Amino acid sequence: MKCFSVILLLFSFCSFARLPEDLSLVTGCRILARTGVASRYFPGAYCVFFPDGKLLSANKSLTMYDAEDKILWSKPHFVHHQIKLSHDGQRILTLLFELKGDYREDIFAVMDLEGKILHRAKALDLFKDRLQFGLNELSPWEKERFNAKYEMSHFNSIDEIPKNSSKLPFLKEGNIIVNSAGHGTCILSRDLKIVHDCRKIPETNTLHDVQITADGKYLYFNNEVFDKSGLHSSAVEEFDPVTKKRKVLFAAEPKAAFYSPNCGGVQIFKDLLIVSHVTTGAYVIDRKTGKISDYIPNLETRKDQEIKVMDLNSFLKTRKLKN
């Protein structure tokens, strides 16, 4: 089914707006070659790459390496789903968790570049009057990874809101947007103390990689798009919080040709939309035509959340010179 879906999607492939060759495709801590195999591996499940050659690696601990792979510091933070830098590059935003008996509890954290926690908030405390949480059993894979049987929430993305044109006060630059599958997307103050807004987009909120665009809209990967056909499908969508309207930016025809029951990511890069379907690969979409203009298969079949385009030239050059 996976191969058949890819073939259907590539029928609309066009030959312009290709992904520049000097950019890198990153998934987790691996850099993918255009063939879809990993050209470079780095330690950890999630990584942040710095122009001076430093590497921030996250998994069951958070570790900063210098350009020669010497450990600068390491903290016992169990990171899951995503790790991001603030837009000024001075703070780390991520999702942590702690165990309470046999269930895990989500924690939001903002740290400095030395791993010191500046702001921290537990999801159950922060949203106790906003969201309805219940005990859910983890999948066998998640039980092994988290060493837990249950969870009360499943937050899967965190990001800092960029400068944008929205007049809505809660979409202020510097606030934090977080998303919980099935519960909702919420906007927090930069110190994680105030909940400014919570909503489901759509009602099921089966979303990943939720972020705010420069024109103040929600951008996300919608794993489950329900329609009259009853078939499962996924899409990349945009939600306008003023008009309350959703707009499909990318979907397949037929819709069922593009489906990811979990994970997935989206990225706006100039005139391109990068859509990552973890098991099949990265689709580069021309934003003007809505057509696929480039495709990179993901032949590394690990379960990563997303594939992103990055300029790692300075990072790789510095490491090459120092090694």
N, C-alpha and C positions, 0 to 999 in steps of 0.2 A: 504493500500500500504506500509506503514511504517513497519508493522509487517512482511509482506511478504518479503520485502527487507532484513530485518535482518535474517530471516530464510535462504534465499538464500546465504547470506554471510557466515553464520555459517556452511554451508556444508563443507567449507574448514578448519574448526577449527582443530588445532592440539594440542597436549598435552605437549609441551615443551616451554621453554622460557617464562614462566608465569611472571606476574608482581609481584615483591616481596611484601609480606604482610606488611612490615614495612614502605612502602611508602603510601602517601596520594594522592587521586584524588581530585583536586580542580576545581570548576567552579564558577566564580564570587567570592563571599565571602562565599561560602559553601563548606564544605568537604563532599565528597560522600562516603558512605559505599560501599562495594563490591556488595551489593544488588541493588545499584543504587539510594537509597534514601539518603537524607542529614543526616549525623550524627552530624554535628555541623553547626550552623548558626552564621554569624558575620554581623554587620551593614554595609550597603553600597552595591554598585553594582560591584565594582572591589576592590580587596584587595591585599596588600603585607604583608607577614608574616615574622617577624624577629626572629632570634634564641633566643633573650633575652625576648621574649614574647610581644614585641610591635606589633601593628597592624596599618597599613596605610590603611585607608578606603576612597574610592573615589566614588562620585556620583555627586550631585549638589554642593558639597563642598568636600574639601580634608582635612581629619582629621587624626591625629596621636594619638593613644591610648597607654597607658602603659600596663603592664602585668595585671593590676587590672582594666582595662577598664576606667581609668580616662583620660580625654582629656588633652593631652600635648599641642597641638595647632590645630587650624582649620583655613582654608583659603577658601574664596568663589570662588573656581575654579570648573567649570562644566566639569568633565572628561567624555570622551566617548570612547568606544571600548576597549582601552588597557591602562594599567599602568605597567611600568617595572622599575626594578632597573638596574643601570649600572653594569658592570661585577665586579667592585671593591666594589659594595654595598654602594657607597657614594652619588649617584645622582639618582634622580627620572626622568624617561622619560615618557612623556604622551602626549595625544591628548586633547586639549581644544577647545572651540569655543566661539564666541561672536555673539550677535544678531545685525544685521544692518537692521532696519525696520522689515520686515516680513521674512527675510532669515538669515540663520546661516552661519558663516564663520569659517573654520578650522584654528586652531592655534597649532603649535608645541611648546613644552615647556620642558626645562631641569631645574630641581630644586635641591636645597640641601635638606638635611633630616629635615630641619626646615620649608620647604615649600616656601623658598625664591626663586624666579625665577632668575636663572643664565643666561639662554638664552631663547629667545622667537622669533618666526617668524610666520607671517601670511602667509597662503598658497597662497592666491591670489597675494600678493606682491612678494613672493619668486619665484613663477613659472610663472609670467606674460609673460615672453619671451620664456617659455618652453612648457607649457601645455595649451590646449584650454578648458576653463571652460564655462559652460552655466548654466542657471537657471533651476533647476529640482524640481518638486513638491515632497514633502515628503509623505510617507505613513501615514495613519491615526494614527498608533502607534507612528511613529516618530514625527508627529505634536504635539501629546500630550506630549511626552517626552521632546522635545526640545523647545516647545512653539514657534514654527516657522512654516511657510508654505512651504518655499523653502530652497534649499541649492545650493551653487555654486560648491562645491566639496564634496567628500565623502571619506576622508581618514579613513582607518580602522585598520592600524597597524603601530607600531613604535618599533624599536629595535636598540640596539647598536651592531655594527659589532665586533665580537670577533677576537682574534688572529687567523689567517688563513694562508694557504700556497699560496694564490693567488699572482701573480706578478703584477696584475692590481693595479695601484696606488690609484684609487678611493675606492677600497675595503680595505683600510687601517684600522687597528684596532682602534676602538674609534670613527669612523665615524658613522653616523646615517642613517638607512634605513627606509623609510616610503612608504606606499602603498595607492593609491587611486583607488577605484573600477571604472573601465572604463577609467581612465586617465593614469595610469602608476605607476611604481615603481622607486623611486628616492633615490640617495645617497647624503646625506648632510654632511657638515663638522660638527665636534663635537660642534661648537658654533652656528650652524644652520644659518650661514651667506652665505655659498657657496653651490651651487648646482653642484655636481661633475658629476652626470650622471642621466639620466632619460630614461626609456625604457618600452615598453609594452611586457609582457610575459604571454600568447601569445598576439595577437593583441587586443583581447577583454579585456584582463586583469581583468577578473572576479575573483580576488584572495583575499585571507585572510591570515593573520598570516605569512607575508613574512619575511624571515630571511636569514642570511648567515651562511653556514656551515664551519667547520674547514678546508675543502679543497677548500674554496672559491667559492661555488656554491649557487645559490638561492634555497631556500626550501620554499614551499608554499602549501596551500590548494586551488586547482582550482575548483571553484564552477560549472563552465559550461565547459564541455569538448565536443566540437562539432565534430561529425563524420558523415559519410554517412547515418547512420541509422535514423538520425533526432531525436533520443530520447535524453532526458536530462540525464546527468550523471555527477558525480564529481570524482576527483582523487587527490591524493597527488603526486606532481611532483618535479623534480629537474631540474634546468636550469644552463647550463655551459656558462658563459658570454664570454669565449674564443672561443669555438667551435660553440656557438649559438644553441646548441642542447638541446632538452627537453627529460627527461627520466621519465617514470611513475614508481613511487615507490610503489604505492598501488592503485588498482582499482578493481571493482567487475567484475564477469563474470556470467551472462551478465552485461554489464556496467550500465544499468539502475537500477540495484539492489542497487546501492550506489549513492544517489543524495541528495545534500543539496543546495537549491537555494540561501541561504545566510548563513553567519557565517561559523564556522568550524575552526579547528586548527590542527597543527602538531608539534610533538616534537621528537627529537632524544634523546634516553636515552640508552647509552651503545649499546647493540646489538638489541635494540628494537626501533620500530617506533610507537609512540602513535598518533593515528588519532582520532580526536574528531568530531563527527557528532552530533550537539547539540541536536537534537530531539530524536535520537536513542541511543547515548551513546559513550563510548570510546572503540576503537578497538586497541588491542595491537598486533603489527605485528612483526614477527621474520624477521629481516633484511636479514638473510642468505637465507631463503626459500621464503619470500614474503607472507607467510601464516598467517592467524589470529591465534594467540596462546592464547589470552585471550580476554574477552569481558565483559565490565561493562555497563549495561543499564543506561540511564539517565532518571529516573522516576520523576525527578524534571523538569517540563516542561517549566520553565522560559526561556526566550530568551537570553541566554548567548553566548558569541562569541566562547568560546573554553573550553575544559577540559584538564588540565595539571597534570602531575605527579610531586609531590614535596615531599621532605623530611622535614616534619614538626615536627619531634620528639622533637627537642630542644624547639621549640615554644610551643607545647602542654605540655611538661613536665614542663617548666618554669611557664606557666599559672596555671597548676594544683598545683604546689608547693606554688605559691603566693596566690592562691584563697583558 
